[in-house]
Amino acid sequence: MLNISGLDEGIVLDHIQAGMSTKIFKHLGLEKLDCQVAMIRNVKSNKMGKKDIIKIEGGLDQVDLDVLGYLDHNITINIIRGGVIVEKKALKLPSRLTNVLVCKNPRCVTTVERNLKQVFTLANPETQTYRCIYCEETVGKKL
Ligand SMILES: [Zn+2]
């Protein structure tokens, strides 16, 4: 059972690959949030051996959880309200990523026009490859 003690309202990210919580923390911009965030590392897990957990107090409408699907779609999102888990969300690879990946093609329009959004669409779920919508350059999953 996932221990959510002390959390009345918030988000618990469970089944994070051990050692990845720092990266997830940065990618979600959690350092910019006002709310209490707890990272718990190397928790024993039957399924994974070891895992990391992130608990976010509040922040239900401040955290962009879509990017998590790209970072690690094995993460489970638990939404807590009134001290109980009211919703569990499974993640999948997002079909579209905005301002997560950067196009490396020197001739791409995004290299010239810096204020354009970096938009990629999922090209191949097997290899987790994404394609730039402007120049068709593909990028593999990199963190
Ligand atoms: Zn491009």
Residues whose N, C-alpha, C, O or C-beta is under 5 A from the ligand:
A	BS01	ZN	C103 N105 C108 C132 Y134 C135 E137
